[in-house]
Amino acid sequence: MRRRKHWGWGYEDQQPSLEELRAIAPAVRERLGFGGEPEEPVPLDAIDLPPPRLRPPRALEEFVGDGAHERVSHALGKAYRDVVRGMRGQVDHPPDLVARPRDEAEVEAVLAWSADAGAAAIPYGGGTSVVGGVEPRVGAGYAGAVTIDLGALDRVLEVDPVSRAARVEAGVLGPALNQQLAEHGLTLRHFPQSFELSTLGGWIATRAGGHFATVWTHIDDLVESVRALTPSGVWESRRLPGSGAGPSPDRMLIGSEGILGVITEAWVRVHEGPRHKLSTAIAFESFAAGVGAVRELAQSGLNPVNCRLLDPTEVEVTGAGPAGRALLVLGFESAHHSVDAAMDLALEAARDHGGDPGEVSGPSGSGSAGAWKDAFLQAPYLRDSLVACGVLTETFETAITWERFAGFNAIVAETARRAAAEASGAPTDGEGAPKVSCRLTHVYPDGPAPYYTVLAPARRGSEVEQWDEIKAAVSEALIAAGGTITHHHAVGRDHRRWYDRQRPQPFADALRAAKRAVDPAATLNPGVLIDP
């Protein structure tokens, strides 16, 4: 079987060689104006792991292990700081054991044993967290940490073609889920950038955002009911199209990040695969002009599936379109009817704001729209190579209402630019300066979700400290200016201090009470969302 890399994104056979990295390094320096000589990751057998503090009882030995690859590959998520530390072999908080249960009974057994042993239990999903959500940073109050990987629970169990829903195990990866649903002519239509290596359970636990820019933007919209195992019993909601019966048990699990229970399966709303697709790219003289067009589209009721506006810096870095111009990647699709009329109306609205549309193409996309799509899908792989070449790359995503966006964007972008320059010892402008770009990933009638990317020369050997400085400065700016600390990346441990300021205090007290009720020993994912 293919093994995941013990650090970074993807599988072991996808890791570029040192010669390949040396071949791309000049192109990185030419495109960005900075970057250094590539370095190779520390091999797995050279990583010094502390011995496990726990031993599984004999009844669990068949599916609980402490092998080096298992522990290291489950020790970190996929944030920049995780990739850097993994590449350097700095694995400070490995799980003591990794459990791969094959059914609910084994999940239950692991939870019960972990609570009895005083160990933390970390639900893992696909391990694609970029906010410290799966790293066992649990503190000295625990006898150890057990990571629970549900990768063996990966089946579509039942399909209801009448109501168009499916009962699915939580450990299934995106491609496998799509493949199994396709046998019934259906699809979930949820495509986060991490789709290849993330799971249904992880999407639900983190309130993941998908690729589509309007209507069904988050996994919330696709969940019909959820089943989870808690240390206090089974948490399963009734399967309904909707209900007004008090606060939703599903909504409480959606976004709970593993602190209330291990999600084992869910009924999800599925759809026929689209047969009609159109996409195009529209250039604008300025980002502000593009924002005006996108706001009109978001409030028009046309509901494009893709409505991503890239600022000129993002266009330049990705090579998606003409230099110096903003670019709107726009798409419509339907399983039942032509989308030509919707596209025509959207193009008319874009032209009213000075937009210059490119060629409209069919399902596969071409030109600027296709170029950006390719760059989007390859970004997680490219980031590992950039890290090896001495480039700091980090992202911040948030949401804000339309009337505040212009001022908010100016503050956040300038804060990111200055923080990256100061943390890198680089100029704020000109040759060698960090690059800060913005794109609107999702749009709502009342506001957009801006997504900022920071590229800067890395301080070799001090990248994590450099990241901490930039992360703190930009996160402070997001919260102070009225945005959310996260639109779709979740909270984890890395966003905690800003999340604590965003949420109402009575809600925090209520969440703590719920945690005590279902997890009295604070076994599940301590330090995420609330303190143990």
N, C-alpha and C positions, 0 to 999 in steps of 0.2 A: 504493500500500500504506500501511496505517496504520503510523506510526512510534511507537516507544516515546518517552516523555518523556526528555529528556536528563538529567533529574534525577527522583528519586522514583519512585512506583509507577504503572504503567499506561501508557496511550497519550496522545499529545498532545491528542487531542480529548476526553479525560476530565478535563483540568485545569480546576478551577473558575475563573471569572473573579474579578477583584478585587471586583466588586459582589456576587457570590455569597458570597465569603468574608466580606465586611462584613455580609452578611445573617445568617450563622451565628455570627459572633463573639459577639454578646450571649448566645446560647444556650449557647455554650461557657463564658463567664464565669459564667452563672447555674448551670450544672450543676457546674462544678469549683470556682468561687470564685476563679479567676485566669485569666489570658490577656490579650493586648493587641490592638492594632490590627493587622490583617493586612498582610503585605507580599507583593509579587509576586516571583516568581523572576527571577533575572537571565536575560535571553534568551540563547539560544545564540550569536547573533552578537556579543554583548558580552563573551564569555568569552575571555580572552587565553591562548591555548595556545602552549606552546613548540614550535618546529618539530620535526618528527620527526628522530630521530637515525639512523634507518635508512631505507633504500630497498629495496624488494623487487627481486629479480632479475626479469628479463623473464618467465621461465617461471611466476612466481607472480602477475604483475600482474592477471590476470583475476579473481582472488578475494581479493586482499590490497590494502587501501586505507588512506588516511590522512585521510579526510574529517573535518570538524569534528564532525558529529553522531556518526559512528562512534566516534571517539576519546573524546568526552565521555560518551556513553551507555554506554561500556564501561569507564569509569574508576573507577566506584564501585559498591558493592553497595547494599543497601537498609537498612542499620542507621540508627538515628537520626542518628548523626554523619555518615553518608553523605548522608542527605536534607538536612540542614542545609547542609553544604558545597556540595552540588549546587545547592540553591536560591540560595545566595549566589554561585555561580560560582567557588567555590574548588576548582579541579581541580588538585591539586598533583602527581599522579602519573598522567597519562593514558598509555595505551599509545601507543607510537610508530606502530604499525600494528595493524589489525584484519584477521584472516584469517577468511574464511567458506568453508571447503573444502566441496566438493560430493560428495566420496567419500573413501574411505580413502587412496587414492593421494595425494590433495592434502593430507590430514592428515600423512601420512608426509613429504611434500616440505617442508611448513612446519617440522616438527620437525627434520629434517635441516639445513635452512638456518639455523634459529635456533641450533642447537648450533654450527655452523660460524662463525656471525657473532658468537658470544659473547652472544647475546640470551637473555633469559628468555622462556619461553612459558607463558602463563596460560590454562588451560582455563576456559571461561566458564560453561557451562551456560546457565541462564536469567538469570544475574546477580542472583538474589534473595538472595544471601548476606547475613546480618546480622552476620557476625563478621570482616569484612575478608578473606574468602576469595578475592575476585576483583580486588581493587585492586592494581595493579602497583607496590606498595611494595617494590622489589626491591634497593635499594641501589646504590652506585656501582660495584660490581664487574661490572656488566653493560653491554654496549654499547647496550642498549635493551630494550624489552619488546614482545612480540607477543601480543595476545589472540587466542585461537582460539575462535571461535563456531561451534558445530556445528548451528546452526539449520536448515541445508539438509538435514541427515541426519535426516529427520523421518517415516519410514515404518514401518509394521508390515510386515515383510518376509515373514513366514511364520507360519501358525497351525497348531498341532498339536491338533486337536479331541479326539483320543483321549487324550492325556496332559494336555490342557488347559494348553497353554503357547504362548507366542508369542515369535518372534524380532523384536526391535524396535531400530531405530536410536536412538542415544543423544540426538539433538538434538530429539526430538519433545516438544512441550509437552503438559501434562496433558490439556486439552480435546481436542486433536487425537488423542492416544492413545486416549482413551475413545471418541471418535467412530469411529475405525477398528476398534476391538475390538467396538463395538456392532453393526457389520455382520455379525459372527459370533455375536451373542448373548452376548458375553462382556464382562468388565470386569476391570481390574487390582485394583480396590478399594483404591487408595492415594490418599488425598486430603489432602496437607498444606495448610496455609493458603495457601501460595504456589502452589497447584495451577495456577491460571490462567496463570502466567508462568514456571513452573519446568519442568525437563526430566527425563526418565528418567535420563540420564547424571548430571545434578546430584544427583538423589535417591540414586543409588548411591554417588557419590563422597563424599557428606556423611552417609551413613547416616540419611537423612531419616526422620522420624516422620510417620505419616499421621494421619487424623482419628479412626480407630477406637481405642477406649480399651483393648481387651483383645485377646489372641491375636496377630493380625498387626499389631503396632503400628509396626514399622519395615520399611523396604524390604528389609532382610536376609532377612525371612521369605518374600519373594516372588521372590527371585533364584535362578534355576536354573543359569545359567552367565554368564560375562562375557567380553567380548573388548575388549582395549585395545591401543593402539599405544604402545610405549616407544621411546626413542632406541636401545635395544639389540635391538629386535625385537618380534614380536607376542606378546602375553600372552593366551592363550585357554584357558579351563578346559573340561574335558569336561562335557557335559550329562548330569546324573544327578539322581535324586530325593534322593540323599544319599550320603555317602561317609565312610569312616573312614580314608582314605589320607592320613595326616599332616595338618599344618596346611593349611587350605583356601586355595587360590589366590583363590577368590572373596572370602572374608572379608578377605584382605589388600588387595584392591582396594576393597571396600566400606568407606567411611570414609577412604580414602587422600587425598581432597581434591586430586586432580590431581598429586600429587608423584611418583607411580610410573608414570603413563601416562595417555593420553587415552582414556577409555572411548568406544568407537565403537558398540557394540551389546551387547545382552544377551538371553538367553532368560529370560522371566519367567513365573511361575505365574499363570494367569488363572482367573477364576471366572464362573459364570453370574450374571447380574444378579439381585439380590434381588426376590422377588415379594411377600413378606410383611414388612411393616414396622409397628412400633408405637413411639411415643415419648410421653414425658410429662415433666413437671417436678414435683419434690417439694420442698416447702419445709421447712426445719428451723429450730428456734429458735436454734441456734448452729452455727457451723462445726464444732466438735468433735463434735456429735451427727451431723452429716452424714458426718464422717470415719469414725465408727464404722460407719455403714450402708454406706459405700463399701468399707471393708475386708471386711465380711461378704460383699458382692457379689463382690469380687475373688477371694475364697477359696471361693466357692460352686460354681464350675464352670458357672454360668449363662452366662458370657461375653457380657455386653452389648456391642454395638458402640459405644455411647456411654454414658459413665459419668463425666460431668464435673461436679465439685462446685465451685460458685462461692461465695466468701465474701461476707458482706453488702456489703462495699465494691464488689466486682465487680458484684453485683446492682444496686447503686445507680447506678454509673457507666453501665452498659449499659442500665438500665431494663428488665431481663429479668424482674423479679418483685417481690414485696412488699418494702417497705423494712424494713431491720433484720433480715432473715432470710437464711440460706444457702439455696442452691438447687441441687438435683441434676438435671441434664439427663440423662435416661436413655432408652436406645433399644435395641430388638432388631430383627434382620432375618434373613431366610433366603430362599434360592432354592427350598427344597424343602418346607418344612413350616410350619405355623402357629406363631407365637411367643406366642400368648395365654397358654399355661401358664407360660412363662418370665417373662413380664411379671407375671403374678399372684403368682408366688413372690417376685419382686424387690420388688413393692409390699408384700407381707407383711413381708419383712425390713426395709424402710424404715420401716414403721409401728412395728415393734418398737423402733426407735431414735427414735421421736417424729416421724417424717416425715408430712407432710400432702400427699398426692398431688393433683395437678391432673387435668384431663381427659386420658385416654389417646386419642391421635389416630393417624391413619394416616400414609401416606408423606410428605405435605408438611409435617406438623407444624403446630401452632397454639399460641396462648397463649404462656406463658413460654418453652417449648422453641423455638417458632418465632422468638420475639423474640430469644433469645440467638443462634440460628443466623444470623439476619440480621446481627446486630451482629458476629459472628465473621467472616463473609464480607466485610463492608464495612470491617473494621478497617484493612487496609493503605491503603485510599483515605482513610479518615478521618484517619490519622496525618499524611499530607501536609498536610491542612488544619489540623490542630492545630499542626504545626510553623510554618506560615505565620502562625498566630494567636498565636505566642509561648508555646506549651506544650511542655515537654520530656516526651517519652513514650519509655519504655524498658522492655524486658522481660528477665527472667532465668528460665531454666528449668533444672531439675535433677532429681535422683531421690535417694531416701533410703528406708531400710527403715522398716516400720510402727512398730516399738518406739521409734525415735528421732524420729519425725516431729513430735510435739507440741513437744519442746524445740527441734528444728531450725527449725521454722516460726516460733516465737517469736523466736529469735535473728535469723533472716534478715529477717523483717518489720520488726523494730525497727531493725536496722542500716540497712535501706533507707529507713525513715522519717526517721531522724536524718541520714543522709548526704544525702538529697534536700533536707531543710530547710536544712542547713548550706551546701550548694552553691548553694542558691537564695536564701539570705538570708530565708527564710520561717519562720514559727512551726512547731513540731512538731505542734501541735494547734489546732483551732478554725478560724475563718475564714481562708482563704488558705493553709492548710497543704497540703503535698503529699498526694496520695492514693496509698496502697500497697495493692494487692489481691492475692489469691492464688486460683488455681483449680487443681484437680487435673485434668490433661489426659489422663493415661494411668494405669492402675492395674494392678498385678501382684499375685499372691498374697503376695509378700513386701514390697511397698512401693508408694508412689505416685510420680508425677512432678509435683511442684508447679511452677506457672508464675506468676511474680510480675510484676505490671505497676506501674510507677512513673509517676505524672503529677505534674508540678511546674511552677511558673512558671519560664520560661526566662530566663536572663541574656542579653538580646539582645546579640549580638556576641561572646559568650563561651560559647556553648552547648557547643562541643566540649570545652572545658576543664571545664565543669560536668559534662558526661557522663563525662569521664575520672575525676573525683572519685567520682561515684556508682558507676560501673562497678567501680572498684578496691575500694571499701569492701564492696560486696555480694559480689563475687567472692571476696574474702578470707574473708568470713563463710561462704560456701558450702563452700569447701575446708576451712576450719578446723573446721567442724561435721560433716564427714564425707560431704558430698554430692559429686556430680559437677559439674564445671564446665559440662557441657552434657548434656542428655538427647537432644536432636534438632536443635540448631542448628549443630552442628559446632564446630571449633576455630578455623580461620582464623588470622589474625594477632592478632586482638583477645583471644583466649583463651589465647594461647601460654604466658604466664608461669605461669598456673595449671594448664594441662595438663601442663607440665613437672614440676610438683610432684605431680600425680596419678598419672602413669604410673611403673611400675618402671624403675629405671635400666638394668638389663640389656635390657629391652625397647626402650628408647630407642636403645641401642647396636645392637641387632639391626635396628631400623628404618633407622638410618643406613647400616648395611651393605647392606641391601636397596636403598636409594636409590642408593648408589654402584654397585651391580651393574647396575641397569637404566638409570640416568641419570648416567653418570660426569661429565658436564660440569655437573651440577646445573642443567639447563635448565628443568625443570618446576616452576612455582609456588614459587619459592624463598621461604623464610621461613614457610611454612605447615607445621605439625607439627614440623619440624626445621629447623635452620639449614643454609644451603647449604654 
